[in-house]
């Protein structure tokens, strides 16, 4: 067992204990060392962390070795972004450029999903046209709305819901929407919005079998110690014909190949496992899902390239990302390049998207 100290007082509450984790969770093949002595570049958790990769060419899962104890991992989230204020007061001051961009984005979403009156107006279609033609913002505007703005709605669960923004969107669109998150501060923020959000793990909620029609798991599976058990629990609480949607960083995507150890989505010690398309499919199949589709998105490409470049140059991250004209152009150029790559390889994007039906 190793210990990473989080404060000068060396108290037990200021430590993250860890245990050896030499073998792959999915196929039990021994891992080979991929990166050594990485530090937390985003939120300053002290300690050095190491990643291994499964040596099985049919797998390729990446994981932390040693692995933080589940009882201690909360100490890695003390300064995490879900603790920040949310809502209008927390947003940067509005500008004419930002307001104009939001008009175009709203028009695109209205046209694409036909869920508000503006979608049926010719002007709305014209405003949507620039985004429809460029395509580089479509993934970010489509997900998760494409799963929520449907004619047949039911009960939805957002696992790892944070401050509840997606739960609120789903409720506003007519779903019976609920959320669960292990972060009590994020849950408190969601509850202040009047949302049905619970604290703790999914399994601790003891939902009855076949409770939900849709379960979302957005950038959560890489944080959990046992993703196999988590997805199996989702399979249990989904109704027959229900849908699971998982998004997670793509360890086989362009961003990781380009930045290697400086890739922001390594994010030690919070990201415990990192997936490629094959390993994400393996988890869903192991849980009992049979109708599984894995693709990639460009939603996080701008963030990934902007912050990873900052890490490469300075050794630390910067969240939120800088807002200079150069960083905006750089992020959009990376997204456009990713769009071209994805034309020949559906899994080239920086984020994996798994859709599975029970």
Secondary structure, 3 states (H helix, E strand, C coil): CEEEECCCCCCHHHEEEEECCCECCCCCCEEEEEEEEECCCCCCCCCCEEEEEECCCCCCCEEECCEECCCCHHHHHCCCHHHCCCCHHHCCCCCHHHHHHHHHHHHHHHHHHCCCHHHHCHHHHHHHHHHHHHCCCHHHHHCCHHHHCCCCCCEEEEECCCCCHHHHHHHHCCCEEEEEECCHHHHHHHHHCCCCEEECCCHHHCCCCCCEEEEEEECCHHHCCCHHHHHHHHHHHEEEEEEEEEEEEECCCHHHHHHHHHCHHHCCCCCCEEECHHHHHHHHHHHCCCEEEEEEECCCHHHHHHHHHHHHHHCCCCCCCCCCHHHHHHHHHHHHHHHHHHHHCCCCCCEEEEEEEC
